[in-house]
Amino acid sequence: MQKVEVRGIVCEFYDMRIDRTTIPEGKFLYEVADDDDDGCGDPARIKVCILVNFFGTLICDRELALEDEGVLWVMAGDWRWL
């Protein structure tokens, strides 16, 4: 597990899928995908469920503000390894 900050919200990042039934009440689980274009292994988008280009799982104490179609696109400065 590594701590990351996504748009000012500190989250736990895991480089594997996590069973949703194991997440305590009051926590929020999201999955992260990397970008298929650059292949650098950087986070590109966050959703409740990622099927393609899975990068890892986020567990947060606060809800992330997903945009249209339930996606949070990760732009420069949105993601910071702590």
PDB file of N, CA, C and O in Angstrom, chain B, residues numbered from 101:
ATOM      1  N   MET B 101       0.837  -1.174   0.000  1.00  0.00           N
ATOM      2  CA  MET B 101       0.000   0.000   0.000  1.00  0.00           C
ATOM      3  C   MET B 101       0.881   1.236   0.000  1.00  0.00           C
ATOM      4  O   MET B 101       1.892   1.295   0.699  1.00  0.00           O
ATOM      5  N   GLN B 102       0.487   2.215  -0.789  1.00  0.00           N
ATOM      6  CA  GLN B 102       1.162   3.505  -0.820  1.00  0.00           C
ATOM      7  C   GLN B 102       0.113   4.593  -0.638  1.00  0.00           C
ATOM      8  O   GLN B 102      -1.019   4.457  -1.104  1.00  0.00           O
ATOM      9  N   LYS B 103       0.484   5.655   0.029  1.00  0.00           N
ATOM     10  CA  LYS B 103      -0.403   6.806   0.164  1.00  0.00           C
ATOM     11  C   LYS B 103      -0.244   7.683  -1.080  1.00  0.00           C
ATOM     12  O   LYS B 103       0.866   7.912  -1.561  1.00  0.00           O
ATOM     13  N   VAL B 104      -1.373   8.160  -1.582  1.00  0.00           N
ATOM     14  CA  VAL B 104      -1.371   9.097  -2.704  1.00  0.00           C
ATOM     15  C   VAL B 104      -2.367  10.207  -2.384  1.00  0.00           C
ATOM     16  O   VAL B 104      -3.227  10.063  -1.515  1.00  0.00           O
ATOM     17  N   GLU B 105      -2.231  11.295  -3.094  1.00  0.00           N
ATOM     18  CA  GLU B 105      -3.187  12.388  -2.966  1.00  0.00           C
ATOM     19  C   GLU B 105      -3.797  12.615  -4.343  1.00  0.00           C
ATOM     20  O   GLU B 105      -3.088  12.829  -5.327  1.00  0.00           O
ATOM     21  N   VAL B 106      -5.127  12.563  -4.393  1.00  0.00           N
ATOM     22  CA  VAL B 106      -5.856  12.769  -5.638  1.00  0.00           C
ATOM     23  C   VAL B 106      -6.724  14.005  -5.467  1.00  0.00           C
ATOM     24  O   VAL B 106      -7.693  14.000  -4.708  1.00  0.00           O
ATOM     25  N   ARG B 107      -6.368  15.054  -6.176  1.00  0.00           N
ATOM     26  CA  ARG B 107      -7.090  16.333  -6.090  1.00  0.00           C
ATOM     27  C   ARG B 107      -7.316  16.763  -4.641  1.00  0.00           C
ATOM     28  O   ARG B 107      -8.408  17.192  -4.268  1.00  0.00           O
ATOM     29  N   GLY B 108      -6.271  16.639  -3.843  1.00  0.00           N
ATOM     30  CA  GLY B 108      -6.313  17.091  -2.457  1.00  0.00           C
ATOM     31  C   GLY B 108      -6.853  16.087  -1.462  1.00  0.00           C
ATOM     32  O   GLY B 108      -6.883  16.375  -0.265  1.00  0.00           O
ATOM     33  N   ILE B 109      -7.285  14.912  -1.914  1.00  0.00           N
ATOM     34  CA  ILE B 109      -7.823  13.883  -1.017  1.00  0.00           C
ATOM     35  C   ILE B 109      -6.782  12.772  -0.866  1.00  0.00           C
ATOM     36  O   ILE B 109      -6.351  12.180  -1.855  1.00  0.00           O
ATOM     37  N   VAL B 110      -6.384  12.497   0.367  1.00  0.00           N
ATOM     38  CA  VAL B 110      -5.404  11.437   0.630  1.00  0.00           C
ATOM     39  C   VAL B 110      -6.116  10.084   0.548  1.00  0.00           C
ATOM     40  O   VAL B 110      -7.174   9.884   1.144  1.00  0.00           O
ATOM     41  N   CYS B 111      -5.509   9.164  -0.204  1.00  0.00           N
ATOM     42  CA  CYS B 111      -6.072   7.833  -0.417  1.00  0.00           C
ATOM     43  C   CYS B 111      -4.988   6.780  -0.224  1.00  0.00           C
ATOM     44  O   CYS B 111      -3.794   7.080  -0.260  1.00  0.00           O
ATOM     45  N   GLU B 112      -5.418   5.565  -0.021  1.00  0.00           N
ATOM     46  CA  GLU B 112      -4.514   4.414  -0.027  1.00  0.00           C
ATOM     47  C   GLU B 112      -4.549   3.831  -1.433  1.00  0.00           C
ATOM     48  O   GLU B 112      -5.623   3.619  -1.995  1.00  0.00           O
ATOM     49  N   PHE B 113      -3.375   3.572  -1.998  1.00  0.00           N
ATOM     50  CA  PHE B 113      -3.280   2.987  -3.333  1.00  0.00           C
ATOM     51  C   PHE B 113      -2.723   1.575  -3.220  1.00  0.00           C
ATOM     52  O   PHE B 113      -1.713   1.351  -2.554  1.00  0.00           O
ATOM     53  N   TYR B 114      -3.383   0.625  -3.873  1.00  0.00           N
ATOM     54  CA  TYR B 114      -2.942  -0.770  -3.925  1.00  0.00           C
ATOM     55  C   TYR B 114      -2.787  -1.147  -5.385  1.00  0.00           C
ATOM     56  O   TYR B 114      -3.639  -0.797  -6.201  1.00  0.00           O
ATOM     57  N   ASP B 115      -1.724  -1.852  -5.734  1.00  0.00           N
ATOM     58  CA  ASP B 115      -1.493  -2.226  -7.128  1.00  0.00           C
ATOM     59  C   ASP B 115      -2.179  -3.545  -7.490  1.00  0.00           C
ATOM     60  O   ASP B 115      -1.682  -4.303  -8.323  1.00  0.00           O
ATOM     61  N   MET B 116      -3.315  -3.809  -6.863  1.00  0.00           N
ATOM     62  CA  MET B 116      -4.089  -5.022  -7.123  1.00  0.00           C
ATOM     63  C   MET B 116      -5.576  -4.714  -6.952  1.00  0.00           C
ATOM     64  O   MET B 116      -5.950  -3.677  -6.403  1.00  0.00           O
ATOM     65  N   ARG B 117      -6.401  -5.618  -7.423  1.00  0.00           N
ATOM     66  CA  ARG B 117      -7.840  -5.479  -7.207  1.00  0.00           C
ATOM     67  C   ARG B 117      -8.170  -5.871  -5.770  1.00  0.00           C
ATOM     68  O   ARG B 117      -7.572  -6.790  -5.210  1.00  0.00           O
ATOM     69  N   ILE B 118      -9.126  -5.162  -5.186  1.00  0.00           N
ATOM     70  CA  ILE B 118      -9.544  -5.423  -3.808  1.00  0.00           C
ATOM     71  C   ILE B 118     -11.018  -5.826  -3.823  1.00  0.00           C
ATOM     72  O   ILE B 118     -11.831  -5.196  -4.500  1.00  0.00           O
ATOM     73  N   ASP B 119     -11.351  -6.854  -3.092  1.00  0.00           N
ATOM     74  CA  ASP B 119     -12.740  -7.310  -2.979  1.00  0.00           C
ATOM     75  C   ASP B 119     -13.558  -6.233  -2.263  1.00  0.00           C
ATOM     76  O   ASP B 119     -13.262  -5.881  -1.121  1.00  0.00           O
ATOM     77  N   ARG B 120     -14.567  -5.723  -2.926  1.00  0.00           N
ATOM     78  CA  ARG B 120     -15.390  -4.641  -2.374  1.00  0.00           C
ATOM     79  C   ARG B 120     -16.056  -5.016  -1.049  1.00  0.00           C
ATOM     80  O   ARG B 120     -16.318  -4.148  -0.217  1.00  0.00           O
ATOM     81  N   THR B 121     -16.326  -6.290  -0.856  1.00  0.00           N
ATOM     82  CA  THR B 121     -16.998  -6.716   0.377  1.00  0.00           C
ATOM     83  C   THR B 121     -16.100  -6.596   1.602  1.00  0.00           C
ATOM     84  O   THR B 121     -16.577  -6.701   2.731  1.00  0.00           O
ATOM     85  N   THR B 122     -14.800  -6.376   1.390  1.00  0.00           N
ATOM     86  CA  THR B 122     -13.870  -6.271   2.517  1.00  0.00           C
ATOM     87  C   THR B 122     -13.641  -4.823   2.952  1.00  0.00           C
ATOM     88  O   THR B 122     -12.917  -4.576   3.916  1.00  0.00           O
ATOM     89  N   ILE B 123     -14.247  -3.871   2.256  1.00  0.00           N
ATOM     90  CA  ILE B 123     -14.042  -2.453   2.548  1.00  0.00           C
ATOM     91  C   ILE B 123     -14.977  -2.022   3.676  1.00  0.00           C
ATOM     92  O   ILE B 123     -16.185  -2.239   3.591  1.00  0.00           O
ATOM     93  N   PRO B 124     -14.435  -1.416   4.727  1.00  0.00           N
ATOM     94  CA  PRO B 124     -15.276  -0.977   5.846  1.00  0.00           C
ATOM     95  C   PRO B 124     -16.289   0.084   5.418  1.00  0.00           C
ATOM     96  O   PRO B 124     -16.054   0.850   4.483  1.00  0.00           O
ATOM     97  N   GLU B 125     -17.402   0.109   6.112  1.00  0.00           N
ATOM     98  CA  GLU B 125     -18.421   1.120   5.859  1.00  0.00           C
ATOM     99  C   GLU B 125     -17.822   2.511   6.077  1.00  0.00           C
ATOM    100  O   GLU B 125     -17.048   2.726   7.010  1.00  0.00           O
ATOM    101  N   GLY B 126     -18.186   3.434   5.219  1.00  0.00           N
ATOM    102  CA  GLY B 126     -17.663   4.789   5.322  1.00  0.00           C
ATOM    103  C   GLY B 126     -16.424   5.034   4.472  1.00  0.00           C
ATOM    104  O   GLY B 126     -15.952   6.168   4.379  1.00  0.00           O
ATOM    105  N   LYS B 127     -15.892   3.984   3.852  1.00  0.00           N
ATOM    106  CA  LYS B 127     -14.741   4.117   2.944  1.00  0.00           C
ATOM    107  C   LYS B 127     -15.259   4.037   1.502  1.00  0.00           C
ATOM    108  O   LYS B 127     -16.319   3.466   1.243  1.00  0.00           O
ATOM    109  N   PHE B 128     -14.506   4.610   0.586  1.00  0.00           N
ATOM    110  CA  PHE B 128     -14.876   4.615  -0.818  1.00  0.00           C
ATOM    111  C   PHE B 128     -13.795   3.911  -1.619  1.00  0.00           C
ATOM    112  O   PHE B 128     -12.607   4.180  -1.441  1.00  0.00           O
ATOM    113  N   LEU B 129     -14.209   3.005  -2.505  1.00  0.00           N
ATOM    114  CA  LEU B 129     -13.271   2.237  -3.320  1.00  0.00           C
ATOM    115  C   LEU B 129     -13.422   2.653  -4.781  1.00  0.00           C
ATOM    116  O   LEU B 129     -14.531   2.721  -5.311  1.00  0.00           O
ATOM    117  N   TYR B 130     -12.293   2.926  -5.416  1.00  0.00           N
ATOM    118  CA  TYR B 130     -12.245   3.264  -6.833  1.00  0.00           C
ATOM    119  C   TYR B 130     -11.134   2.459  -7.475  1.00  0.00           C
ATOM    120  O   TYR B 130     -10.194   2.028  -6.808  1.00  0.00           O
ATOM    121  N   GLU B 131     -11.254   2.260  -8.780  1.00  0.00           N
ATOM    122  CA  GLU B 131     -10.186   1.602  -9.523  1.00  0.00           C
ATOM    123  C   GLU B 131      -9.553   2.611 -10.478  1.00  0.00           C
ATOM    124  O   GLU B 131     -10.202   3.548 -10.943  1.00  0.00           O
ATOM    125  N   VAL B 132      -8.280   2.397 -10.752  1.00  0.00           N
ATOM    126  CA  VAL B 132      -7.486   3.322 -11.537  1.00  0.00           C
ATOM    127  C   VAL B 132      -6.987   2.601 -12.790  1.00  0.00           C
ATOM    128  O   VAL B 132      -6.592   1.437 -12.730  1.00  0.00           O
ATOM    129  N   ALA B 133      -7.011   3.307 -13.925  1.00  0.00           N
ATOM    130  CA  ALA B 133      -6.467   2.771 -15.171  1.00  0.00           C
ATOM    131  C   ALA B 133      -5.294   3.628 -15.610  1.00  0.00           C
ATOM    132  O   ALA B 133      -5.242   4.829 -15.344  1.00  0.00           O
ATOM    133  N   ASP B 134      -4.346   2.978 -16.297  1.00  0.00           N
ATOM    134  CA  ASP B 134      -3.270   3.765 -16.891  1.00  0.00           C
ATOM    135  C   ASP B 134      -3.650   4.103 -18.325  1.00  0.00           C
ATOM    136  O   ASP B 134      -4.685   3.661 -18.824  1.00  0.00           O
ATOM    137  N   ASP B 135      -2.824   4.873 -18.967  1.00  0.00           N
ATOM    138  CA  ASP B 135      -3.103   5.382 -20.305  1.00  0.00           C
ATOM    139  C   ASP B 135      -2.610   4.410 -21.353  1.00  0.00           C
ATOM    140  O   ASP B 135      -1.464   3.967 -21.288  1.00  0.00           O
ATOM    141  N   ASP B 136      -3.467   4.058 -22.342  1.00  0.00           N
ATOM    142  CA  ASP B 136      -2.990   3.163 -23.374  1.00  0.00           C
ATOM    143  C   ASP B 136      -2.106   3.846 -24.396  1.00  0.00           C
ATOM    144  O   ASP B 136      -1.442   3.168 -25.180  1.00  0.00           O
ATOM    145  N   ASP B 137      -2.079   5.141 -24.411  1.00  0.00           N
ATOM    146  CA  ASP B 137      -1.301   5.840 -25.435  1.00  0.00           C
ATOM    147  C   ASP B 137       0.186   5.932 -25.110  1.00  0.00           C
ATOM    148  O   ASP B 137       1.022   5.626 -25.960  1.00  0.00           O
ATOM    149  N   ASP B 138       0.525   6.351 -23.890  1.00  0.00           N
ATOM    150  CA  ASP B 138       1.948   6.587 -23.612  1.00  0.00           C
ATOM    151  C   ASP B 138       2.673   5.379 -23.026  1.00  0.00           C
ATOM    152  O   ASP B 138       3.898   5.300 -23.119  1.00  0.00           O
ATOM    153  N   GLY B 139       1.953   4.445 -22.429  1.00  0.00           N
ATOM    154  CA  GLY B 139       2.574   3.248 -21.893  1.00  0.00           C
ATOM    155  C   GLY B 139       3.562   3.485 -20.764  1.00  0.00           C
ATOM    156  O   GLY B 139       4.397   2.623 -20.488  1.00  0.00           O
ATOM    157  N   CYS B 140       3.484   4.639 -20.101  1.00  0.00           N
ATOM    158  CA  CYS B 140       4.433   4.981 -19.031  1.00  0.00           C
ATOM    159  C   CYS B 140       4.014   4.427 -17.677  1.00  0.00           C
ATOM    160  O   CYS B 140       4.769   4.531 -16.710  1.00  0.00           O
ATOM    161  N   GLY B 141       2.837   3.846 -17.591  1.00  0.00           N
ATOM    162  CA  GLY B 141       2.387   3.339 -16.307  1.00  0.00           C
ATOM    163  C   GLY B 141       1.968   4.434 -15.351  1.00  0.00           C
ATOM    164  O   GLY B 141       2.153   4.301 -14.141  1.00  0.00           O
ATOM    165  N   ASP B 142       1.406   5.516 -15.870  1.00  0.00           N
ATOM    166  CA  ASP B 142       0.910   6.599 -15.040  1.00  0.00           C
ATOM    167  C   ASP B 142      -0.613   6.519 -14.973  1.00  0.00           C
ATOM    168  O   ASP B 142      -1.252   6.129 -15.950  1.00  0.00           O
ATOM    169  N   PRO B 143      -1.202   6.883 -13.834  1.00  0.00           N
ATOM    170  CA  PRO B 143      -2.662   6.854 -13.741  1.00  0.00           C
ATOM    171  C   PRO B 143      -3.285   7.847 -14.725  1.00  0.00           C
ATOM    172  O   PRO B 143      -2.812   8.976 -14.863  1.00  0.00           O
ATOM    173  N   ALA B 144      -4.346   7.418 -15.402  1.00  0.00           N
ATOM    174  CA  ALA B 144      -4.991   8.265 -16.404  1.00  0.00           C
ATOM    175  C   ALA B 144      -6.458   8.537 -16.087  1.00  0.00           C
ATOM    176  O   ALA B 144      -6.970   9.616 -16.385  1.00  0.00           O
ATOM    177  N   ARG B 145      -7.139   7.555 -15.478  1.00  0.00           N
ATOM    178  CA  ARG B 145      -8.548   7.747 -15.154  1.00  0.00           C
ATOM    179  C   ARG B 145      -8.920   6.919 -13.933  1.00  0.00           C
ATOM    180  O   ARG B 145      -8.309   5.891 -13.643  1.00  0.00           O
ATOM    181  N   ILE B 146      -9.943   7.396 -13.225  1.00  0.00           N
ATOM    182  CA  ILE B 146     -10.441   6.739 -12.015  1.00  0.00           C
ATOM    183  C   ILE B 146     -11.937   6.531 -12.194  1.00  0.00           C
ATOM    184  O   ILE B 146     -12.660   7.444 -12.593  1.00  0.00           O
ATOM    185  N   LYS B 147     -12.390   5.325 -11.895  1.00  0.00           N
ATOM    186  CA  LYS B 147     -13.816   4.971 -11.978  1.00  0.00           C
ATOM    187  C   LYS B 147     -14.136   4.026 -10.832  1.00  0.00           C
ATOM    188  O   LYS B 147     -13.248   3.589 -10.100  1.00  0.00           O
ATOM    189  N   VAL B 148     -15.404   3.722 -10.691  1.00  0.00           N
ATOM    190  CA  VAL B 148     -15.808   2.726  -9.698  1.00  0.00           C
ATOM    191  C   VAL B 148     -15.316   1.346 -10.129  1.00  0.00           C
ATOM    192  O   VAL B 148     -14.920   0.539  -9.288  1.00  0.00           O
ATOM    193  N   CYS B 149     -15.338   1.071 -11.434  1.00  0.00           N
ATOM    194  CA  CYS B 149     -14.892  -0.228 -11.941  1.00  0.00           C
ATOM    195  C   CYS B 149     -14.109  -0.017 -13.241  1.00  0.00           C
ATOM    196  O   CYS B 149     -14.606   0.621 -14.170  1.00  0.00           O
ATOM    197  N   ILE B 150     -12.908  -0.543 -13.303  1.00  0.00           N
ATOM    198  CA  ILE B 150     -12.052  -0.465 -14.488  1.00  0.00           C
ATOM    199  C   ILE B 150     -11.919  -1.866 -15.075  1.00  0.00           C
ATOM    200  O   ILE B 150     -11.584  -2.812 -14.362  1.00  0.00           O
ATOM    201  N   LEU B 151     -12.177  -1.997 -16.358  1.00  0.00           N
ATOM    202  CA  LEU B 151     -12.018  -3.291 -17.012  1.00  0.00           C
ATOM    203  C   LEU B 151     -10.745  -3.349 -17.858  1.00  0.00           C
ATOM    204  O   LEU B 151     -10.114  -4.403 -17.942  1.00  0.00           O
ATOM    205  N   VAL B 152     -10.359  -2.239 -18.482  1.00  0.00           N
ATOM    206  CA  VAL B 152      -9.223  -2.218 -19.401  1.00  0.00           C
ATOM    207  C   VAL B 152      -8.123  -1.331 -18.828  1.00  0.00           C
ATOM    208  O   VAL B 152      -8.397  -0.246 -18.316  1.00  0.00           O
ATOM    209  N   ASN B 153      -6.888  -1.793 -18.917  1.00  0.00           N
ATOM    210  CA  ASN B 153      -5.705  -1.063 -18.454  1.00  0.00           C
ATOM    211  C   ASN B 153      -5.707  -0.841 -16.937  1.00  0.00           C
ATOM    212  O   ASN B 153      -5.321   0.226 -16.460  1.00  0.00           O
ATOM    213  N   PHE B 154      -6.136  -1.838 -16.199  1.00  0.00           N
ATOM    214  CA  PHE B 154      -6.168  -1.725 -14.739  1.00  0.00           C
ATOM    215  C   PHE B 154      -4.779  -1.381 -14.205  1.00  0.00           C
ATOM    216  O   PHE B 154      -3.786  -2.008 -14.573  1.00  0.00           O
ATOM    217  N   PHE B 155      -4.726  -0.372 -13.328  1.00  0.00           N
ATOM    218  CA  PHE B 155      -3.473   0.121 -12.749  1.00  0.00           C
ATOM    219  C   PHE B 155      -3.428  -0.127 -11.246  1.00  0.00           C
ATOM    220  O   PHE B 155      -2.359  -0.382 -10.690  1.00  0.00           O
ATOM    221  N   GLY B 156      -4.596  -0.052 -10.576  1.00  0.00           N
ATOM    222  CA  GLY B 156      -4.627  -0.270  -9.138  1.00  0.00           C
ATOM    223  C   GLY B 156      -5.959   0.139  -8.538  1.00  0.00           C
ATOM    224  O   GLY B 156      -6.902   0.491  -9.247  1.00  0.00           O
ATOM    225  N   THR B 157      -6.014   0.083  -7.207  1.00  0.00           N
ATOM    226  CA  THR B 157      -7.227   0.386  -6.454  1.00  0.00           C
ATOM    227  C   THR B 157      -6.943   1.508  -5.475  1.00  0.00           C
ATOM    228  O   THR B 157      -5.880   1.551  -4.854  1.00  0.00           O
ATOM    229  N   LEU B 158      -7.897   2.415  -5.340  1.00  0.00           N
ATOM    230  CA  LEU B 158      -7.844   3.491  -4.351  1.00  0.00           C
ATOM    231  C   LEU B 158      -8.895   3.237  -3.284  1.00  0.00           C
ATOM    232  O   LEU B 158     -10.022   2.847  -3.590  1.00  0.00           O
ATOM    233  N   ILE B 159      -8.522   3.459  -2.029  1.00  0.00           N
ATOM    234  CA  ILE B 159      -9.480   3.454  -0.931  1.00  0.00           C
ATOM    235  C   ILE B 159      -9.355   4.803  -0.245  1.00  0.00           C
ATOM    236  O   ILE B 159      -8.272   5.199   0.188  1.00  0.00           O
ATOM    237  N   CYS B 160     -10.486   5.506  -0.151  1.00  0.00           N
ATOM    238  CA  CYS B 160     -10.494   6.883   0.344  1.00  0.00           C
ATOM    239  C   CYS B 160     -11.498   7.027   1.490  1.00  0.00           C
ATOM    240  O   CYS B 160     -12.478   6.288   1.576  1.00  0.00           O
ATOM    241  N   ASP B 161     -11.228   7.996   2.364  1.00  0.00           N
ATOM    242  CA  ASP B 161     -12.174   8.340   3.425  1.00  0.00           C
ATOM    243  C   ASP B 161     -13.251   9.290   2.924  1.00  0.00           C
ATOM    244  O   ASP B 161     -14.317   9.418   3.527  1.00  0.00           O
ATOM    245  N   ARG B 162     -12.952   9.961   1.801  1.00  0.00           N
ATOM    246  CA  ARG B 162     -13.893  10.913   1.207  1.00  0.00           C
ATOM    247  C   ARG B 162     -14.202  10.488  -0.218  1.00  0.00           C
ATOM    248  O   ARG B 162     -13.383   9.859  -0.889  1.00  0.00           O
ATOM    249  N   GLU B 163     -15.377  10.836  -0.660  1.00  0.00           N
ATOM    250  CA  GLU B 163     -15.795  10.513  -2.017  1.00  0.00           C
ATOM    251  C   GLU B 163     -15.062  11.413  -3.017  1.00  0.00           C
ATOM    252  O   GLU B 163     -14.922  12.616  -2.797  1.00  0.00           O
ATOM    253  N   LEU B 164     -14.599  10.816  -4.112  1.00  0.00           N
ATOM    254  CA  LEU B 164     -13.988  11.591  -5.186  1.00  0.00           C
ATOM    255  C   LEU B 164     -15.090  12.126  -6.095  1.00  0.00           C
ATOM    256  O   LEU B 164     -16.104  11.460  -6.304  1.00  0.00           O
ATOM    257  N   ALA B 165     -14.897  13.307  -6.626  1.00  0.00           N
ATOM    258  CA  ALA B 165     -15.891  13.933  -7.503  1.00  0.00           C
ATOM    259  C   ALA B 165     -15.707  13.401  -8.928  1.00  0.00           C
ATOM    260  O   ALA B 165     -14.930  13.943  -9.713  1.00  0.00           O
ATOM    261  N   LEU B 166     -16.442  12.328  -9.242  1.00  0.00           N
ATOM    262  CA  LEU B 166     -16.372  11.773 -10.588  1.00  0.00           C
ATOM    263  C   LEU B 166     -17.109  12.706 -11.537  1.00  0.00           C
ATOM    264  O   LEU B 166     -18.109  13.324 -11.170  1.00  0.00           O
ATOM    265  N   GLU B 167     -16.609  12.799 -12.747  1.00  0.00           N
ATOM    266  CA  GLU B 167     -17.171  13.702 -13.746  1.00  0.00           C
ATOM    267  C   GLU B 167     -18.214  12.965 -14.576  1.00  0.00           C
ATOM    268  O   GLU B 167     -18.704  11.910 -14.175  1.00  0.00           O
ATOM    269  N   ASP B 168     -18.547  13.523 -15.725  1.00  0.00           N
ATOM    270  CA  ASP B 168     -19.513  12.905 -16.634  1.00  0.00           C
ATOM    271  C   ASP B 168     -19.157  11.446 -16.888  1.00  0.00           C
ATOM    272  O   ASP B 168     -17.986  11.086 -17.003  1.00  0.00           O
ATOM    273  N   GLU B 169     -20.180  10.624 -16.972  1.00  0.00           N
ATOM    274  CA  GLU B 169     -20.033   9.191 -17.230  1.00  0.00           C
ATOM    275  C   GLU B 169     -19.272   8.464 -16.135  1.00  0.00           C
ATOM    276  O   GLU B 169     -18.766   7.367 -16.371  1.00  0.00           O
ATOM    277  N   GLY B 170     -19.174   9.044 -14.940  1.00  0.00           N
ATOM    278  CA  GLY B 170     -18.557   8.380 -13.809  1.00  0.00           C
ATOM    279  C   GLY B 170     -17.055   8.227 -13.882  1.00  0.00           C
ATOM    280  O   GLY B 170     -16.498   7.292 -13.306  1.00  0.00           O
ATOM    281  N   VAL B 171     -16.384   9.137 -14.587  1.00  0.00           N
ATOM    282  CA  VAL B 171     -14.929   9.078 -14.759  1.00  0.00           C
ATOM    283  C   VAL B 171     -14.290  10.318 -14.163  1.00  0.00           C
ATOM    284  O   VAL B 171     -14.807  11.426 -14.305  1.00  0.00           O
ATOM    285  N   LEU B 172     -13.169  10.124 -13.500  1.00  0.00           N
ATOM    286  CA  LEU B 172     -12.327  11.247 -13.081  1.00  0.00           C
ATOM    287  C   LEU B 172     -11.035  11.118 -13.888  1.00  0.00           C
ATOM    288  O   LEU B 172     -10.222  10.228 -13.637  1.00  0.00           O
ATOM    289  N   TRP B 173     -10.856  12.015 -14.858  1.00  0.00           N
ATOM    290  CA  TRP B 173      -9.648  12.000 -15.675  1.00  0.00           C
ATOM    291  C   TRP B 173      -8.515  12.616 -14.864  1.00  0.00           C
ATOM    292  O   TRP B 173      -8.660  13.711 -14.321  1.00  0.00           O
ATOM    293  N   VAL B 174      -7.406  11.925 -14.784  1.00  0.00           N
ATOM    294  CA  VAL B 174      -6.255  12.377 -14.009  1.00  0.00           C
ATOM    295  C   VAL B 174      -5.386  13.260 -14.899  1.00  0.00           C
ATOM    296  O   VAL B 174      -4.781  12.792 -15.864  1.00  0.00           O
ATOM    297  N   MET B 175      -5.337  14.534 -14.559  1.00  0.00           N
ATOM    298  CA  MET B 175      -4.542  15.498 -15.308  1.00  0.00           C
ATOM    299  C   MET B 175      -3.262  15.798 -14.519  1.00  0.00           C
ATOM    300  O   MET B 175      -3.122  15.381 -13.369  1.00  0.00           O
ATOM    301  N   ALA B 176      -2.343  16.515 -15.140  1.00  0.00           N
ATOM    302  CA  ALA B 176      -1.097  16.890 -14.465  1.00  0.00           C
ATOM    303  C   ALA B 176      -1.416  17.612 -13.169  1.00  0.00           C
ATOM    304  O   ALA B 176      -2.193  18.567 -13.162  1.00  0.00           O
ATOM    305  N   GLY B 177      -0.822  17.162 -12.073  1.00  0.00           N
ATOM    306  CA  GLY B 177      -1.036  17.772 -10.765  1.00  0.00           C
ATOM    307  C   GLY B 177      -2.185  17.188  -9.966  1.00  0.00           C
ATOM    308  O   GLY B 177      -2.329  17.507  -8.786  1.00  0.00           O
ATOM    309  N   ASP B 178      -3.019  16.329 -10.581  1.00  0.00           N
ATOM    310  CA  ASP B 178      -4.156  15.716  -9.868  1.00  0.00           C
ATOM    311  C   ASP B 178      -3.719  14.578  -8.949  1.00  0.00           C
ATOM    312  O   ASP B 178      -4.388  14.296  -7.954  1.00  0.00           O
ATOM    313  N   TRP B 179      -2.604  13.922  -9.270  1.00  0.00           N
ATOM    314  CA  TRP B 179      -2.151  12.711  -8.567  1.00  0.00           C
ATOM    315  C   TRP B 179      -0.763  12.981  -8.011  1.00  0.00           C
ATOM    316  O   TRP B 179       0.135  13.424  -8.728  1.00  0.00           O
ATOM    317  N   ARG B 180      -0.601  12.708  -6.723  1.00  0.00           N
ATOM    318  CA  ARG B 180       0.710  12.911  -6.106  1.00  0.00           C
ATOM    319  C   ARG B 180       1.009  11.730  -5.183  1.00  0.00           C
ATOM    320  O   ARG B 180       0.217  11.393  -4.303  1.00  0.00           O
ATOM    321  N   TRP B 181       2.173  11.108  -5.406  1.00  0.00           N
ATOM    322  CA  TRP B 181       2.627  10.029  -4.522  1.00  0.00           C
ATOM    323  C   TRP B 181       3.117  10.674  -3.225  1.00  0.00           C
ATOM    324  O   TRP B 181       3.876  11.642  -3.273  1.00  0.00           O
ATOM    325  N   LEU B 182       2.703  10.163  -2.085  1.00  0.00           N
ATOM    326  CA  LEU B 182       3.131  10.719  -0.800  1.00  0.00           C
ATOM    327  C   LEU B 182       4.206   9.843  -0.161  1.00  0.00           C
ATOM    328  O   LEU B 182       4.688  10.154   0.928  1.00  0.00           O
TER     329      LEU B 182
END
